[in-house]
Amino acid sequence: MVRKYVLPVLALGGFIFALWMAWQLNRPVVAAKPVADPPAPPYESKISGSGIVEAGTRNIAVAAPVSGVVDKVLVRVAQRVQTGTALFVLDERQARAVLAVKEKAWAEAGARLARLRAAPRGEELPPARARVQEAEAVLADLKLQLKAAEDIGDPRAVSREDVNKRRYAVQAAEARLAQARTSLDLLTAGTWKADLEVARTEVERAGAEVQAARVEIERLTVRAPVAGHVLQVNIRAGEFAAAGPTAQPLMLVGDLDRLQVRVDIDENDAWRFQPGLAATAFVRGNPRLKTALSFEYVEPYVIPKKSLTGDSTERVDTRVMQVVYSFPRTALAVYPGQLMDVYIQDKSGPDSQKAKPAVEKGRP
């Protein structure tokens, strides 16, 4: 008897469940409330773009001139620095050892030049004069012996061969005397001018090598290229700092006294843009926070768009024109790297007729 009513009851329950599901699916979907209301465009005809905040000097990625291990990090994040302030120091031990060798070579070259300039030494002159006197005495003795042999009238007493030997001995003594006198003259005259010039050049070259070694040591201390603030510190003592561009900058430095907004304007809207027309930036997440922007300059080269929003209508090959505006740091509590919604007056709109275009400023 019970089995007789099971199937009808199950069918009725399934029918009721199907009606309930159909009713649930046909209920209107309540739209989710946005976290923050979108900003209201301040212009009737406008160009919209996404802007990224950057330092007034642009965000400068500080790099190491040579690869090496970091010895000291001398600054911290958000610290204000002046132009030339030391940021971090690479290991200097090898460079200082090279400098010590170069300084010794410089000192050696200087001592060599001083020795040449001091020539002749006082102790060297008496022996040279003594050699001249000795050569003169030997020559005088040989001349007397030759004269005595020549004065003998009897050719049988002295042979012609003996006379010739004495004559040649006199000639050899005269040559030795001339050599001794020449050596004395050279010693008395001092160092040759050309030798002094060569020695002076060696000193200058050694000094230049010392200066180059000092410059290499100075390069190991990386300094701030501009006055501003330290935005990022991505290196620590003991870590290896590679020279050249890196995926993450070792340090990021920029001036925050006046911030800039780099706005991407789609290439399809580029023709509508006119430098100098009014522009307003809104902080994302709070449309009540906004500020007027001052036009700085236009990047004259249209580049591929890098920050895609994920919209299905957005092409990967979209190109954008970058326009840079600025505003004082006190106007908004924003930071470099933060995105903002920017609206710019359209040159073809009615609002643009009231605004007087400004002259484009030079790039910083």
Order of alpha helices (4+ residues) and beta strands (2+ residues): alpha-beta-beta-beta-beta-beta-alpha-alpha-alpha-alpha-beta-beta-beta-beta-beta-beta-beta-beta-beta-beta-beta
